[in-house]
Amino acid sequence: MKIKLELPFSPACLRNQEPILTLLRRWMPPEARVLEVGSGSGQHAIHMARHLPGVRWQPSERPESMAGLAGRICLEGQKDMAPGALVAPPLVLDVTEAHWPSGPYEAVFTANTLHIMPAAAVPHLLAGSVKVLTGEGLLLIYGPFRYGDGHTAASNQAFDAHLQQLDPAMGVRDAVELQAMASRLGLHLQADAAMPANNRLLVFQKSDDGRGE
Ligand SMILES: C[S@@+](CC[C@H](N)C(=O)[O-])C[C@H]1O[C@@H](n2cnc3c(N)ncnc32)[C@H](O)[C@@H]1O
C-alpha cells in the first residue's frame, strides 16, 4: 500500500524564493553553513540547496510545526542538489529556548518569521544568532518591515492591523528599532534591500568587536 504524504505548501515561498536566491548568491560566502530559523514548509531550504553550490543548509522549526518540514526534507532533500550542497535533517528550535545548536554558522537566515513570533521573542532571535555565528557571520532577515510609525505600503499596514487583531503580540516589526537592538548585540546592518510585494531583506553582519560573544 502506498501512503501519500501531504506536504505543507506556501504560495508566498514559491513567489519569493527566486528574489531571495538572487540576494543570497550575492551575500553568502562560498560553502556557507546556514542555519534557517522557522523553516515552515521547507521550500526555501530545498530551493536554496538546489541553487547554491556547496551550501550546507540546516533547517529548523518549533516542535509543533516539525512534522511537515521533516517530511519535505526527507522526500526532497536528496534530489537535484547543487554540487556539494546538502540539506541536513531539521532541528527543533524555538528561538526563545536556550537550546540553540552550537554551530558555528556563516549565516543565519529567516523568512517571514519576525511578524509571527511574539515581539518579545525577537531579541532572542538576535542574541541566539550572535551566539551561533562565526566571527563575521551574517544574519539575513526577509519579510515586511515598517520604519518608525511609517509603513512602506498600505497593504503592509492592513496586514499589521490584521496580525495584531489575531494576536496583539504579532505584528510587522520596526526596522529602525530592530537595527538598534541588533547593533547593541554586535550585529551591524550592511544592507536593507527592497524585495517584491513590499518586503525587505535585511542583512546584518557580526563584527569581531567582542560584543555578544
Ligand atoms: C509565516 S511562517 C514562515 C515560514 C517560512 N519561513 C516561510 O517563509 O514560508 C512563520 C514561521 O515562524 C515560526 N516561528 C514562530 N515563532 C517562532 C519561534 N519562537 N521560534 C522559531 N520559529 C518561530 C513558525 O513556526 C512558522 O514556521
The ligand as a Tripos MOL2 file, in Angstrom:
@<TRIPOS>MOLECULE
LIG
   27    29     1     0     0
SMALL
NO_CHARGES

@<TRIPOS>ATOM
      1 C1          4.6800   32.6260    8.1740 C.3       1 LIG1
      2 S1          5.6060   31.2500    8.6940 S.3       1 LIG1
      3 C2          7.0240   31.3750    7.6390 C.3       1 LIG1
      4 C3          7.6090   30.0300    7.3280 C.3       1 LIG1
      5 C4          8.7580   30.0260    6.2970 C.3       1 LIG1
      6 N1          9.9280   30.6510    6.8190 N.3       1 LIG1
      7 C5          8.3200   30.7110    5.0290 C.2       1 LIG1
      8 O1          8.9610   31.6870    4.6210 O.co2     1 LIG1
      9 O2          7.3560   30.2390    4.4300 O.co2     1 LIG1
     10 C6          6.2130   31.7710   10.2680 C.3       1 LIG1
     11 C7          7.1330   30.7650   10.9310 C.3       1 LIG1
     12 O3          7.6860   31.3380   12.1180 O.3       1 LIG1
     13 C8          7.9110   30.2780   13.0120 C.3       1 LIG1
     14 N2          8.0570   30.7830   14.3820 N.ar      1 LIG1
     15 C9          7.1590   31.4950   15.1020 C.ar      1 LIG1
     16 N3          7.6180   31.6930   16.3450 N.ar      1 LIG1
     17 C10         8.8390   31.1080   16.4220 C.ar      1 LIG1
     18 C11         9.8020   30.9470   17.4510 C.ar      1 LIG1
     19 N4          9.5960   31.4370   18.6780 N.pl3     1 LIG1
     20 N5         10.9460   30.2820   17.1680 N.ar      1 LIG1
     21 C12        11.1580   29.7710   15.9280 C.ar      1 LIG1
     22 N6         10.2750   29.8840   14.9080 N.ar      1 LIG1
     23 C13         9.1330   30.5240   15.1500 C.ar      1 LIG1
     24 C14         6.6470   29.4360   12.8580 C.3       1 LIG1
     25 O4          6.8060   28.1560   13.3760 O.3       1 LIG1
     26 C15         6.4500   29.4820   11.3570 C.3       1 LIG1
     27 O5          7.0790   28.4020   10.7130 O.3       1 LIG1
@<TRIPOS>BOND
     1     1     2 1
     2     2     3 1
     3     2    10 1
     4     3     4 1
     5     4     5 1
     6     5     6 1
     7     5     7 1
     8     7     8 2
     9     7     9 1
    10    10    11 1
    11    11    12 1
    12    11    26 1
    13    12    13 1
    14    13    14 1
    15    13    24 1
    16    14    15 ar
    17    14    23 ar
    18    15    16 ar
    19    16    17 ar
    20    17    18 ar
    21    17    23 ar
    22    18    19 1
    23    18    20 ar
    24    20    21 ar
    25    21    22 ar
    26    22    23 ar
    27    24    25 1
    28    24    26 1
    29    26    27 1
@<TRIPOS>SUBSTRUCTURE
     1 LIG1         1 GROUP 0 **** ****
